[in-house]
């Protein structure tokens, strides 16, 4: 085995080299900064934030449209009954619910309505003839 002496100057150079380059470090020799993959990975948080914001906007718009359509459909259904098919009108015009009046009561009521001015002479005569035919 050969005994080799290291001069203090060489020892200082080795120590300086050891301090400057950590163990396992690989120096990047590429020109132009970071690579495509690094740029892509740096953009992930920004892209994720944009996608979340877009999702929130779309969800809010969809909710608004669903609620608006539900309300308009409900209004359309409630206004769909003409007066003669409305269940409340059926009940009031029904002979089963209306009190059963005789001819004298009907004519007396018509006379009263005419005297109070609630019906015209023409309406009175039409209603009187209808009552007499029944």
PyMOL commands that set and color helices and strands:
alter all, ss='L'
color gray80, all
select helices_A, chain A and resi 8-20+36-42+44-78+83-85+87-93+103-116+121-133
alter helices_A, ss='H'
color red, helices_A
deselect
rebuild
show_as cartoon
